[in-house]
Structures are given as C-alpha cells and as structure tokens.
Amino acid sequence: MARICELTGKGPIKGSTIWRSGMAKKAGGIGTHITAITKRRFLPNLQRVKAVMPNGEVRYIRVSARAIKKGLVVKPAKRNWKKEAAAA
C-alpha cells in the first residue's frame, strides 16, 4: 500500500543522515568532520480515519495528520442507536 495522503497527495521524500566525528571547537577539540552520508526517507504521518467522501459515501481513508488539523477531513455523524435487546 502506498504511503500517500488521499487528500493532499503528500508522500515520502528523500533525505540523508550525516555522520560526524570529532569534538567541536568550542568544546576544546579541533572541529567535527563528516565521515559518511547515508540515504533515508522521510515518511508522512498518515492516519486511518473514517470520513465522508464528496459523493456522500462513508469509508476509511489514509490522510496525513496535517490534513486532519487543517479540517480537510469531514467526519461522519455519530450513530446514536442502541443494539436491540437480545431475544430471550
């Protein structure tokens, strides 16, 4: 399953991790040096929420937390009916 937000289209982006060694000059050393750069991925903060689609259908979608905070997700109304009493 793709890690893509269904509302905003936000997906993973590329980045790198930088490995450094040595002591900083202000800490009394001769300075830090980069020893390696490795690739990594920054993944979006996806959440699975129940939402009302534009055609009125209610279903689960995967959206980013930022889309939820912005109010792009329309939550369905809470069901207020109770289960019927078990037949004796």
HTML snippet that shows the backbone in 3Dmol.js (N, CA, C, O; Angstrom):
<script src="https://3Dmol.org/build/3Dmol-min.js"></script>
<div id="view" style="width:600px;height:400px;position:relative"></div>
<script>
const pdb = `
ATOM      1  N   MET A   1       0.842  -1.173   0.000  1.00  0.00           N
ATOM      2  CA  MET A   1       0.000   0.000   0.000  1.00  0.00           C
ATOM      3  C   MET A   1       0.891   1.241   0.000  1.00  0.00           C
ATOM      4  O   MET A   1       1.834   1.334   0.786  1.00  0.00           O
ATOM      5  N   ALA A   2       0.592   2.182  -0.874  1.00  0.00           N
ATOM      6  CA  ALA A   2       1.407   3.377  -0.986  1.00  0.00           C
ATOM      7  C   ALA A   2       1.229   4.277   0.237  1.00  0.00           C
ATOM      8  O   ALA A   2       0.134   4.392   0.787  1.00  0.00           O
ATOM      9  N   ARG A   3       2.322   4.906   0.645  1.00  0.00           N
ATOM     10  CA  ARG A   3       2.270   5.832   1.784  1.00  0.00           C
ATOM     11  C   ARG A   3       1.977   7.234   1.268  1.00  0.00           C
ATOM     12  O   ARG A   3       2.825   8.123   1.355  1.00  0.00           O
ATOM     13  N   ILE A   4       0.787   7.427   0.738  1.00  0.00           N
ATOM     14  CA  ILE A   4       0.399   8.707   0.160  1.00  0.00           C
ATOM     15  C   ILE A   4      -0.927   9.149   0.771  1.00  0.00           C
ATOM     16  O   ILE A   4      -1.854   8.352   0.909  1.00  0.00           O
ATOM     17  N   CYS A   5      -1.007  10.434   1.138  1.00  0.00           N
ATOM     18  CA  CYS A   5      -2.237  11.003   1.674  1.00  0.00           C
ATOM     19  C   CYS A   5      -3.272  11.073   0.556  1.00  0.00           C
ATOM     20  O   CYS A   5      -2.970  11.538  -0.543  1.00  0.00           O
ATOM     21  N   GLU A   6      -4.497  10.611   0.834  1.00  0.00           N
ATOM     22  CA  GLU A   6      -5.528  10.578  -0.203  1.00  0.00           C
ATOM     23  C   GLU A   6      -6.119  11.953  -0.487  1.00  0.00           C
ATOM     24  O   GLU A   6      -6.748  12.142  -1.529  1.00  0.00           O
ATOM     25  N   LEU A   7      -5.933  12.921   0.417  1.00  0.00           N
ATOM     26  CA  LEU A   7      -6.483  14.256   0.198  1.00  0.00           C
ATOM     27  C   LEU A   7      -5.455  15.237  -0.352  1.00  0.00           C
ATOM     28  O   LEU A   7      -5.752  15.991  -1.278  1.00  0.00           O
ATOM     29  N   THR A   8      -4.255  15.233   0.208  1.00  0.00           N
ATOM     30  CA  THR A   8      -3.248  16.214  -0.202  1.00  0.00           C
ATOM     31  C   THR A   8      -2.229  15.665  -1.176  1.00  0.00           C
ATOM     32  O   THR A   8      -1.546  16.439  -1.847  1.00  0.00           O
ATOM     33  N   GLY A   9      -2.107  14.351  -1.274  1.00  0.00           N
ATOM     34  CA  GLY A   9      -1.118  13.754  -2.169  1.00  0.00           C
ATOM     35  C   GLY A   9       0.284  13.729  -1.592  1.00  0.00           C
ATOM     36  O   GLY A   9       1.240  13.402  -2.295  1.00  0.00           O
ATOM     37  N   LYS A  10       0.415  14.068  -0.324  1.00  0.00           N
ATOM     38  CA  LYS A  10       1.733  14.080   0.314  1.00  0.00           C
ATOM     39  C   LYS A  10       2.266  12.659   0.419  1.00  0.00           C
ATOM     40  O   LYS A  10       1.543  11.745   0.816  1.00  0.00           O
ATOM     41  N   GLY A  11       3.539  12.477   0.060  1.00  0.00           N
ATOM     42  CA  GLY A  11       4.157  11.158   0.095  1.00  0.00           C
ATOM     43  C   GLY A  11       5.548  11.229   0.683  1.00  0.00           C
ATOM     44  O   GLY A  11       5.951  12.278   1.185  1.00  0.00           O
ATOM     45  N   PRO A  12       6.299  10.125   0.633  1.00  0.00           N
ATOM     46  CA  PRO A  12       7.652  10.110   1.172  1.00  0.00           C
ATOM     47  C   PRO A  12       8.579  11.025   0.369  1.00  0.00           C
ATOM     48  O   PRO A  12       8.424  11.182  -0.842  1.00  0.00           O
ATOM     49  N   ILE A  13       9.547  11.625   1.074  1.00  0.00           N
ATOM     50  CA  ILE A  13      10.558  12.423   0.383  1.00  0.00           C
ATOM     51  C   ILE A  13      11.943  11.914   0.780  1.00  0.00           C
ATOM     52  O   ILE A  13      12.120  11.293   1.828  1.00  0.00           O
ATOM     53  N   LYS A  14      12.920  12.193  -0.088  1.00  0.00           N
ATOM     54  CA  LYS A  14      14.273  11.706   0.149  1.00  0.00           C
ATOM     55  C   LYS A  14      15.063  12.687   1.001  1.00  0.00           C
ATOM     56  O   LYS A  14      14.830  13.895   0.975  1.00  0.00           O
ATOM     57  N   GLY A  15      16.001  12.137   1.754  1.00  0.00           N
ATOM     58  CA  GLY A  15      16.886  12.956   2.564  1.00  0.00           C
ATOM     59  C   GLY A  15      18.144  12.175   2.864  1.00  0.00           C
ATOM     60  O   GLY A  15      18.398  11.137   2.252  1.00  0.00           O
ATOM     61  N   SER A  16      18.937  12.669   3.805  1.00  0.00           N
ATOM     62  CA  SER A  16      20.162  11.971   4.148  1.00  0.00           C
ATOM     63  C   SER A  16      20.478  12.143   5.625  1.00  0.00           C
ATOM     64  O   SER A  16      20.083  13.124   6.256  1.00  0.00           O
ATOM     65  N   THR A  17      21.201  11.168   6.160  1.00  0.00           N
ATOM     66  CA  THR A  17      21.707  11.219   7.517  1.00  0.00           C
ATOM     67  C   THR A  17      23.191  11.486   7.436  1.00  0.00           C
ATOM     68  O   THR A  17      23.903  10.795   6.708  1.00  0.00           O
ATOM     69  N   ILE A  18      23.674  12.478   8.170  1.00  0.00           N
ATOM     70  CA  ILE A  18      25.084  12.841   8.130  1.00  0.00           C
ATOM     71  C   ILE A  18      25.761  12.347   9.400  1.00  0.00           C
ATOM     72  O   ILE A  18      25.337  12.685  10.505  1.00  0.00           O
ATOM     73  N   TRP A  19      26.826  11.538   9.243  1.00  0.00           N
ATOM     74  CA  TRP A  19      27.596  11.024  10.368  1.00  0.00           C
ATOM     75  C   TRP A  19      28.787  11.937  10.577  1.00  0.00           C
ATOM     76  O   TRP A  19      29.539  12.217   9.644  1.00  0.00           O
ATOM     77  N   ARG A  20      28.956  12.399  11.806  1.00  0.00           N
ATOM     78  CA  ARG A  20      30.071  13.283  12.124  1.00  0.00           C
ATOM     79  C   ARG A  20      30.922  12.664  13.227  1.00  0.00           C
ATOM     80  O   ARG A  20      30.419  11.924  14.072  1.00  0.00           O
ATOM     81  N   SER A  21      32.219  12.977  13.209  1.00  0.00           N
ATOM     82  CA  SER A  21      33.100  12.544  14.281  1.00  0.00           C
ATOM     83  C   SER A  21      33.988  13.703  14.679  1.00  0.00           C
ATOM     84  O   SER A  21      34.199  14.634  13.901  1.00  0.00           O
ATOM     85  N   GLY A  22      34.497  13.643  15.870  1.00  0.00           N
ATOM     86  CA  GLY A  22      35.367  14.702  16.368  1.00  0.00           C
ATOM     87  C   GLY A  22      34.667  15.555  17.400  1.00  0.00           C
ATOM     88  O   GLY A  22      33.451  15.472  17.572  1.00  0.00           O
ATOM     89  N   MET A  23      35.437  16.371  18.081  1.00  0.00           N
ATOM     90  CA  MET A  23      34.908  17.248  19.107  1.00  0.00           C
ATOM     91  C   MET A  23      34.810  18.669  18.565  1.00  0.00           C
ATOM     92  O   MET A  23      35.706  19.143  17.866  1.00  0.00           O
ATOM     93  N   ALA A  24      33.721  19.336  18.893  1.00  0.00           N
ATOM     94  CA  ALA A  24      33.519  20.698  18.418  1.00  0.00           C
ATOM     95  C   ALA A  24      34.629  21.612  18.923  1.00  0.00           C
ATOM     96  O   ALA A  24      35.194  21.385  19.993  1.00  0.00           O
ATOM     97  N   LYS A  25      34.938  22.656  18.137  1.00  0.00           N
ATOM     98  CA  LYS A  25      35.998  23.595  18.519  1.00  0.00           C
ATOM     99  C   LYS A  25      35.680  24.304  19.831  1.00  0.00           C
ATOM    100  O   LYS A  25      36.555  24.502  20.673  1.00  0.00           O
ATOM    101  N   LYS A  26      34.391  24.688  19.991  1.00  0.00           N
ATOM    102  CA  LYS A  26      34.053  25.407  21.223  1.00  0.00           C
ATOM    103  C   LYS A  26      34.076  24.497  22.443  1.00  0.00           C
ATOM    104  O   LYS A  26      34.042  24.979  23.575  1.00  0.00           O
ATOM    105  N   ALA A  27      34.134  23.185  22.224  1.00  0.00           N
ATOM    106  CA  ALA A  27      34.234  22.246  23.339  1.00  0.00           C
ATOM    107  C   ALA A  27      35.681  21.849  23.600  1.00  0.00           C
ATOM    108  O   ALA A  27      35.958  21.014  24.461  1.00  0.00           O
ATOM    109  N   GLY A  28      36.618  22.462  22.842  1.00  0.00           N
ATOM    110  CA  GLY A  28      38.031  22.188  23.076  1.00  0.00           C
ATOM    111  C   GLY A  28      38.673  21.262  22.069  1.00  0.00           C
ATOM    112  O   GLY A  28      39.846  20.920  22.223  1.00  0.00           O
ATOM    113  N   GLY A  29      37.953  20.844  21.044  1.00  0.00           N
ATOM    114  CA  GLY A  29      38.524  19.939  20.053  1.00  0.00           C
ATOM    115  C   GLY A  29      39.045  20.682  18.836  1.00  0.00           C
ATOM    116  O   GLY A  29      39.184  21.905  18.850  1.00  0.00           O
ATOM    117  N   ILE A  30      39.330  19.928  17.786  1.00  0.00           N
ATOM    118  CA  ILE A  30      39.839  20.535  16.555  1.00  0.00           C
ATOM    119  C   ILE A  30      38.743  20.651  15.493  1.00  0.00           C
ATOM    120  O   ILE A  30      39.020  20.981  14.340  1.00  0.00           O
ATOM    121  N   GLY A  31      37.494  20.376  15.891  1.00  0.00           N
ATOM    122  CA  GLY A  31      36.373  20.513  14.967  1.00  0.00           C
ATOM    123  C   GLY A  31      35.821  19.166  14.546  1.00  0.00           C
ATOM    124  O   GLY A  31      36.517  18.152  14.604  1.00  0.00           O
ATOM    125  N   THR A  32      34.558  19.161  14.121  1.00  0.00           N
ATOM    126  CA  THR A  32      33.933  17.921  13.668  1.00  0.00           C
ATOM    127  C   THR A  32      34.120  17.761  12.174  1.00  0.00           C
ATOM    128  O   THR A  32      34.268  18.745  11.448  1.00  0.00           O
ATOM    129  N   HIS A  33      34.112  16.518  11.714  1.00  0.00           N
ATOM    130  CA  HIS A  33      34.282  16.204  10.297  1.00  0.00           C
ATOM    131  C   HIS A  33      33.216  15.204   9.884  1.00  0.00           C
ATOM    132  O   HIS A  33      32.855  14.317  10.658  1.00  0.00           O
ATOM    133  N   ILE A  34      32.716  15.345   8.670  1.00  0.00           N
ATOM    134  CA  ILE A  34      31.733  14.410   8.135  1.00  0.00           C
ATOM    135  C   ILE A  34      32.455  13.150   7.686  1.00  0.00           C
ATOM    136  O   ILE A  34      33.408  13.217   6.909  1.00  0.00           O
ATOM    137  N   THR A  35      31.997  11.992   8.179  1.00  0.00           N
ATOM    138  CA  THR A  35      32.640  10.737   7.815  1.00  0.00           C
ATOM    139  C   THR A  35      31.799   9.908   6.863  1.00  0.00           C
ATOM    140  O   THR A  35      32.339   9.065   6.147  1.00  0.00           O
ATOM    141  N   ALA A  36      30.470  10.127   6.834  1.00  0.00           N
ATOM    142  CA  ALA A  36      29.613   9.344   5.942  1.00  0.00           C
ATOM    143  C   ALA A  36      28.282  10.059   5.764  1.00  0.00           C
ATOM    144  O   ALA A  36      27.820  10.772   6.655  1.00  0.00           O
ATOM    145  N   ILE A  37      27.680   9.863   4.615  1.00  0.00           N
ATOM    146  CA  ILE A  37      26.335  10.364   4.350  1.00  0.00           C
ATOM    147  C   ILE A  37      25.529   9.192   3.810  1.00  0.00           C
ATOM    148  O   ILE A  37      25.874   8.615   2.779  1.00  0.00           O
ATOM    149  N   THR A  38      24.452   8.842   4.511  1.00  0.00           N
ATOM    150  CA  THR A  38      23.620   7.728   4.071  1.00  0.00           C
ATOM    151  C   THR A  38      22.237   8.241   3.720  1.00  0.00           C
ATOM    152  O   THR A  38      21.756   9.211   4.306  1.00  0.00           O
ATOM    153  N   LYS A  39      21.603   7.586   2.761  1.00  0.00           N
ATOM    154  CA  LYS A  39      20.273   7.993   2.311  1.00  0.00           C
ATOM    155  C   LYS A  39      19.207   7.501   3.275  1.00  0.00           C
ATOM    156  O   LYS A  39      19.361   6.463   3.919  1.00  0.00           O
ATOM    157  N   ARG A  40      18.118   8.265   3.364  1.00  0.00           N
ATOM    158  CA  ARG A  40      16.982   7.879   4.180  1.00  0.00           C
ATOM    159  C   ARG A  40      15.723   8.467   3.576  1.00  0.00           C
ATOM    160  O   ARG A  40      15.785   9.277   2.652  1.00  0.00           O
ATOM    161  N   ARG A  41      14.559   8.047   4.114  1.00  0.00           N
ATOM    162  CA  ARG A  41      13.270   8.546   3.627  1.00  0.00           C
ATOM    163  C   ARG A  41      12.518   9.181   4.786  1.00  0.00           C
ATOM    164  O   ARG A  41      12.503   8.649   5.896  1.00  0.00           O
ATOM    165  N   PHE A  42      11.892  10.327   4.517  1.00  0.00           N
ATOM    166  CA  PHE A  42      11.021  10.965   5.480  1.00  0.00           C
ATOM    167  C   PHE A  42       9.593  10.586   5.098  1.00  0.00           C
ATOM    168  O   PHE A  42       9.123  10.942   4.018  1.00  0.00           O
ATOM    169  N   LEU A  43       8.901   9.862   5.985  1.00  0.00           N
ATOM    170  CA  LEU A  43       7.562   9.375   5.685  1.00  0.00           C
ATOM    171  C   LEU A  43       6.510  10.322   6.264  1.00  0.00           C
ATOM    172  O   LEU A  43       6.718  10.880   7.341  1.00  0.00           O
ATOM    173  N   PRO A  44       5.380  10.514   5.565  1.00  0.00           N
ATOM    174  CA  PRO A  44       4.325  11.375   6.103  1.00  0.00           C
ATOM    175  C   PRO A  44       3.629  10.691   7.285  1.00  0.00           C
ATOM    176  O   PRO A  44       3.603   9.464   7.379  1.00  0.00           O
ATOM    177  N   ASN A  45       3.078  11.490   8.165  1.00  0.00           N
ATOM    178  CA  ASN A  45       2.378  10.985   9.347  1.00  0.00           C
ATOM    179  C   ASN A  45       0.940  10.646   8.945  1.00  0.00           C
ATOM    180  O   ASN A  45       0.029  11.454   9.128  1.00  0.00           O
ATOM    181  N   LEU A  46       0.746   9.436   8.394  1.00  0.00           N
ATOM    182  CA  LEU A  46      -0.569   9.033   7.904  1.00  0.00           C
ATOM    183  C   LEU A  46      -1.403   8.401   9.008  1.00  0.00           C
ATOM    184  O   LEU A  46      -0.899   7.639   9.833  1.00  0.00           O
ATOM    185  N   GLN A  47      -2.684   8.733   9.005  1.00  0.00           N
ATOM    186  CA  GLN A  47      -3.636   8.185   9.957  1.00  0.00           C
ATOM    187  C   GLN A  47      -4.804   7.600   9.174  1.00  0.00           C
ATOM    188  O   GLN A  47      -5.177   8.109   8.117  1.00  0.00           O
ATOM    189  N   ARG A  48      -5.374   6.523   9.707  1.00  0.00           N
ATOM    190  CA  ARG A  48      -6.533   5.894   9.067  1.00  0.00           C
ATOM    191  C   ARG A  48      -7.776   6.400   9.775  1.00  0.00           C
ATOM    192  O   ARG A  48      -7.997   6.085  10.944  1.00  0.00           O
ATOM    193  N   VAL A  49      -8.598   7.188   9.071  1.00  0.00           N
ATOM    194  CA  VAL A  49      -9.780   7.785   9.690  1.00  0.00           C
ATOM    195  C   VAL A  49     -11.015   7.506   8.840  1.00  0.00           C
ATOM    196  O   VAL A  49     -10.930   7.309   7.628  1.00  0.00           O
ATOM    197  N   LYS A  50     -12.151   7.496   9.505  1.00  0.00           N
ATOM    198  CA  LYS A  50     -13.421   7.338   8.809  1.00  0.00           C
ATOM    199  C   LYS A  50     -13.882   8.722   8.380  1.00  0.00           C
ATOM    200  O   LYS A  50     -13.943   9.639   9.199  1.00  0.00           O
ATOM    201  N   ALA A  51     -14.207   8.879   7.097  1.00  0.00           N
ATOM    202  CA  ALA A  51     -14.555  10.203   6.575  1.00  0.00           C
ATOM    203  C   ALA A  51     -15.707  10.106   5.591  1.00  0.00           C
ATOM    204  O   ALA A  51     -15.976   9.050   5.018  1.00  0.00           O
ATOM    205  N   VAL A  52     -16.382  11.239   5.411  1.00  0.00           N
ATOM    206  CA  VAL A  52     -17.458  11.340   4.424  1.00  0.00           C
ATOM    207  C   VAL A  52     -16.840  11.811   3.113  1.00  0.00           C
ATOM    208  O   VAL A  52     -16.200  12.861   3.064  1.00  0.00           O
ATOM    209  N   MET A  53     -17.035  11.033   2.054  1.00  0.00           N
ATOM    210  CA  MET A  53     -16.489  11.382   0.740  1.00  0.00           C
ATOM    211  C   MET A  53     -17.415  12.407   0.068  1.00  0.00           C
ATOM    212  O   MET A  53     -18.552  12.583   0.506  1.00  0.00           O
ATOM    213  N   PRO A  54     -16.944  13.084  -0.990  1.00  0.00           N
ATOM    214  CA  PRO A  54     -17.773  14.091  -1.674  1.00  0.00           C
ATOM    215  C   PRO A  54     -19.104  13.555  -2.198  1.00  0.00           C
ATOM    216  O   PRO A  54     -20.076  14.305  -2.287  1.00  0.00           O
ATOM    217  N   ASN A  55     -19.164  12.257  -2.550  1.00  0.00           N
ATOM    218  CA  ASN A  55     -20.417  11.688  -3.052  1.00  0.00           C
ATOM    219  C   ASN A  55     -21.342  11.203  -1.928  1.00  0.00           C
ATOM    220  O   ASN A  55     -22.378  10.598  -2.202  1.00  0.00           O
ATOM    221  N   GLY A  56     -20.970  11.468  -0.652  1.00  0.00           N
ATOM    222  CA  GLY A  56     -21.806  11.093   0.481  1.00  0.00           C
ATOM    223  C   GLY A  56     -21.476   9.745   1.088  1.00  0.00           C
ATOM    224  O   GLY A  56     -22.047   9.378   2.115  1.00  0.00           O
ATOM    225  N   GLU A  57     -20.575   9.006   0.484  1.00  0.00           N
ATOM    226  CA  GLU A  57     -20.196   7.693   0.975  1.00  0.00           C
ATOM    227  C   GLU A  57     -19.275   7.841   2.196  1.00  0.00           C
ATOM    228  O   GLU A  57     -18.421   8.727   2.234  1.00  0.00           O
ATOM    229  N   VAL A  58     -19.460   6.968   3.187  1.00  0.00           N
ATOM    230  CA  VAL A  58     -18.606   6.964   4.376  1.00  0.00           C
ATOM    231  C   VAL A  58     -17.659   5.791   4.261  1.00  0.00           C
ATOM    232  O   VAL A  58     -18.094   4.649   4.119  1.00  0.00           O
ATOM    233  N   ARG A  59     -16.337   6.071   4.324  1.00  0.00           N
ATOM    234  CA  ARG A  59     -15.358   4.999   4.260  1.00  0.00           C
ATOM    235  C   ARG A  59     -14.071   5.424   4.963  1.00  0.00           C
ATOM    236  O   ARG A  59     -13.884   6.597   5.284  1.00  0.00           O
ATOM    237  N   TYR A  60     -13.190   4.455   5.195  1.00  0.00           N
ATOM    238  CA  TYR A  60     -11.904   4.730   5.810  1.00  0.00           C
ATOM    239  C   TYR A  60     -10.933   5.221   4.749  1.00  0.00           C
ATOM    240  O   TYR A  60     -10.858   4.656   3.658  1.00  0.00           O
ATOM    241  N   ILE A  61     -10.190   6.274   5.071  1.00  0.00           N
ATOM    242  CA  ILE A  61      -9.159   6.780   4.166  1.00  0.00           C
ATOM    243  C   ILE A  61      -7.889   7.011   4.972  1.00  0.00           C
ATOM    244  O   ILE A  61      -7.920   7.144   6.196  1.00  0.00           O
ATOM    245  N   ARG A  62      -6.761   7.057   4.248  1.00  0.00           N
ATOM    246  CA  ARG A  62      -5.468   7.322   4.875  1.00  0.00           C
ATOM    247  C   ARG A  62      -5.079   8.754   4.554  1.00  0.00           C
ATOM    248  O   ARG A  62      -4.812   9.093   3.401  1.00  0.00           O
ATOM    249  N   VAL A  63      -5.048   9.592   5.584  1.00  0.00           N
ATOM    250  CA  VAL A  63      -4.734  11.004   5.390  1.00  0.00           C
ATOM    251  C   VAL A  63      -3.630  11.425   6.354  1.00  0.00           C
ATOM    252  O   VAL A  63      -3.433  10.806   7.400  1.00  0.00           O
ATOM    253  N   SER A  64      -2.915  12.484   5.989  1.00  0.00           N
ATOM    254  CA  SER A  64      -1.849  12.986   6.841  1.00  0.00           C
ATOM    255  C   SER A  64      -2.444  13.722   8.038  1.00  0.00           C
ATOM    256  O   SER A  64      -3.568  14.222   7.985  1.00  0.00           O
ATOM    257  N   ALA A  65      -1.668  13.778   9.115  1.00  0.00           N
ATOM    258  CA  ALA A  65      -2.117  14.467  10.323  1.00  0.00           C
ATOM    259  C   ALA A  65      -2.334  15.948  10.049  1.00  0.00           C
ATOM    260  O   ALA A  65      -3.217  16.559  10.651  1.00  0.00           O
ATOM    261  N   ARG A  66      -1.549  16.534   9.156  1.00  0.00           N
ATOM    262  CA  ARG A  66      -1.710  17.946   8.832  1.00  0.00           C
ATOM    263  C   ARG A  66      -3.052  18.201   8.152  1.00  0.00           C
ATOM    264  O   ARG A  66      -3.678  19.234   8.389  1.00  0.00           O
ATOM    265  N   ALA A  67      -3.506  17.257   7.297  1.00  0.00           N
ATOM    266  CA  ALA A  67      -4.806  17.411   6.637  1.00  0.00           C
ATOM    267  C   ALA A  67      -5.937  17.359   7.662  1.00  0.00           C
ATOM    268  O   ALA A  67      -6.937  18.063   7.523  1.00  0.00           O
ATOM    269  N   ILE A  68      -5.778  16.525   8.692  1.00  0.00           N
ATOM    270  CA  ILE A  68      -6.785  16.441   9.742  1.00  0.00           C
ATOM    271  C   ILE A  68      -6.822  17.748  10.527  1.00  0.00           C
ATOM    272  O   ILE A  68      -7.899  18.256  10.838  1.00  0.00           O
ATOM    273  N   LYS A  69      -5.633  18.302  10.852  1.00  0.00           N
ATOM    274  CA  LYS A  69      -5.556  19.555  11.603  1.00  0.00           C
ATOM    275  C   LYS A  69      -6.146  20.719  10.811  1.00  0.00           C
ATOM    276  O   LYS A  69      -6.764  21.613  11.390  1.00  0.00           O
ATOM    277  N   LYS A  70      -5.959  20.712   9.492  1.00  0.00           N
ATOM    278  CA  LYS A  70      -6.479  21.798   8.658  1.00  0.00           C
ATOM    279  C   LYS A  70      -7.992  21.727   8.508  1.00  0.00           C
ATOM    280  O   LYS A  70      -8.619  22.705   8.099  1.00  0.00           O
ATOM    281  N   GLY A  71      -8.585  20.585   8.833  1.00  0.00           N
ATOM    282  CA  GLY A  71     -10.029  20.437   8.713  1.00  0.00           C
ATOM    283  C   GLY A  71     -10.470  19.953   7.349  1.00  0.00           C
ATOM    284  O   GLY A  71     -11.623  20.150   6.965  1.00  0.00           O
ATOM    285  N   LEU A  72      -9.564  19.315   6.604  1.00  0.00           N
ATOM    286  CA  LEU A  72      -9.914  18.808   5.280  1.00  0.00           C
ATOM    287  C   LEU A  72     -10.759  17.536   5.355  1.00  0.00           C
ATOM    288  O   LEU A  72     -11.422  17.168   4.386  1.00  0.00           O
ATOM    289  N   VAL A  73     -10.732  16.863   6.518  1.00  0.00           N
ATOM    290  CA  VAL A  73     -11.469  15.617   6.685  1.00  0.00           C
ATOM    291  C   VAL A  73     -12.831  15.929   7.301  1.00  0.00           C
ATOM    292  O   VAL A  73     -12.913  16.575   8.346  1.00  0.00           O
ATOM    293  N   VAL A  74     -13.902  15.465   6.648  1.00  0.00           N
ATOM    294  CA  VAL A  74     -15.252  15.636   7.176  1.00  0.00           C
ATOM    295  C   VAL A  74     -15.641  14.332   7.856  1.00  0.00           C
ATOM    296  O   VAL A  74     -15.785  13.293   7.213  1.00  0.00           O
ATOM    297  N   LYS A  75     -15.808  14.411   9.182  1.00  0.00           N
ATOM    298  CA  LYS A  75     -16.147  13.210   9.947  1.00  0.00           C
ATOM    299  C   LYS A  75     -17.633  12.899   9.812  1.00  0.00           C
ATOM    300  O   LYS A  75     -18.444  13.821   9.726  1.00  0.00           O
ATOM    301  N   PRO A  76     -18.008  11.621   9.790  1.00  0.00           N
ATOM    302  CA  PRO A  76     -19.432  11.279   9.725  1.00  0.00           C
ATOM    303  C   PRO A  76     -20.108  11.519  11.067  1.00  0.00           C
ATOM    304  O   PRO A  76     -19.447  11.602  12.102  1.00  0.00           O
ATOM    305  N   ALA A  77     -21.434  11.630  11.038  1.00  0.00           N
ATOM    306  CA  ALA A  77     -22.202  11.832  12.268  1.00  0.00           C
ATOM    307  C   ALA A  77     -22.142  10.571  13.120  1.00  0.00           C
ATOM    308  O   ALA A  77     -22.110   9.455  12.601  1.00  0.00           O
ATOM    309  N   LYS A  78     -22.128  10.764  14.427  1.00  0.00           N
ATOM    310  CA  LYS A  78     -22.103   9.618  15.349  1.00  0.00           C
ATOM    311  C   LYS A  78     -23.445   8.903  15.310  1.00  0.00           C
ATOM    312  O   LYS A  78     -24.502   9.531  15.242  1.00  0.00           O
ATOM    313  N   ARG A  79     -23.380   7.578  15.354  1.00  0.00           N
ATOM    314  CA  ARG A  79     -24.624   6.804  15.414  1.00  0.00           C
ATOM    315  C   ARG A  79     -25.098   6.785  16.856  1.00  0.00           C
ATOM    316  O   ARG A  79     -24.312   6.529  17.769  1.00  0.00           O
ATOM    317  N   ASN A  80     -26.388   7.056  17.067  1.00  0.00           N
ATOM    318  CA  ASN A  80     -26.894   7.112  18.435  1.00  0.00           C
ATOM    319  C   ASN A  80     -27.912   6.031  18.750  1.00  0.00           C
ATOM    320  O   ASN A  80     -28.591   6.108  19.774  1.00  0.00           O
ATOM    321  N   TRP A  81     -28.034   5.017  17.886  1.00  0.00           N
ATOM    322  CA  TRP A  81     -28.980   3.955  18.183  1.00  0.00           C
ATOM    323  C   TRP A  81     -28.306   2.898  19.032  1.00  0.00           C
ATOM    324  O   TRP A  81     -27.094   2.700  18.953  1.00  0.00           O
ATOM    325  N   LYS A  82     -29.109   2.215  19.855  1.00  0.00           N
ATOM    326  CA  LYS A  82     -28.598   1.157  20.714  1.00  0.00           C
ATOM    327  C   LYS A  82     -28.926  -0.197  20.086  1.00  0.00           C
ATOM    328  O   LYS A  82     -29.878  -0.328  19.317  1.00  0.00           O
ATOM    329  N   LYS A  83     -28.126  -1.187  20.427  1.00  0.00           N
ATOM    330  CA  LYS A  83     -28.397  -2.538  19.922  1.00  0.00           C
ATOM    331  C   LYS A  83     -29.707  -3.033  20.532  1.00  0.00           C
ATOM    332  O   LYS A  83     -30.043  -2.726  21.676  1.00  0.00           O
ATOM    333  N   GLU A  84     -30.429  -3.804  19.734  1.00  0.00           N
ATOM    334  CA  GLU A  84     -31.699  -4.344  20.225  1.00  0.00           C
ATOM    335  C   GLU A  84     -31.451  -5.336  21.345  1.00  0.00           C
ATOM    336  O   GLU A  84     -30.438  -6.035  21.359  1.00  0.00           O
ATOM    337  N   ALA A  85     -32.383  -5.389  22.282  1.00  0.00           N
ATOM    338  CA  ALA A  85     -32.228  -6.310  23.399  1.00  0.00           C
ATOM    339  C   ALA A  85     -32.203  -7.748  22.860  1.00  0.00           C
ATOM    340  O   ALA A  85     -32.958  -8.113  21.959  1.00  0.00           O
ATOM    341  N   ALA A  86     -31.314  -8.533  23.442  1.00  0.00           N
ATOM    342  CA  ALA A  86     -31.181  -9.926  22.995  1.00  0.00           C
ATOM    343  C   ALA A  86     -32.487 -10.675  23.222  1.00  0.00           C
ATOM    344  O   ALA A  86     -33.077 -10.616  24.300  1.00  0.00           O
ATOM    345  N   ALA A  87     -32.924 -11.379  22.186  1.00  0.00           N
ATOM    346  CA  ALA A  87     -34.172 -12.140  22.299  1.00  0.00           C
ATOM    347  C   ALA A  87     -33.974 -13.287  23.275  1.00  0.00           C
ATOM    348  O   ALA A  87     -33.006 -14.042  23.179  1.00  0.00           O
ATOM    349  N   ALA A  88     -34.912 -13.410  24.224  1.00  0.00           N
ATOM    350  CA  ALA A  88     -34.770 -14.431  25.260  1.00  0.00           C
ATOM    351  C   ALA A  88     -35.293 -15.755  24.850  1.00  0.00           C
ATOM    352  O   ALA A  88     -35.237 -16.709  25.627  1.00  0.00           O
TER     353      ALA A  88
END
`;
const viewer = $3Dmol.createViewer("view");
viewer.addModel(pdb, "pdb");
viewer.setStyle({}, {cartoon: {color: "spectrum"}});
viewer.zoomTo();
viewer.render();
</script>
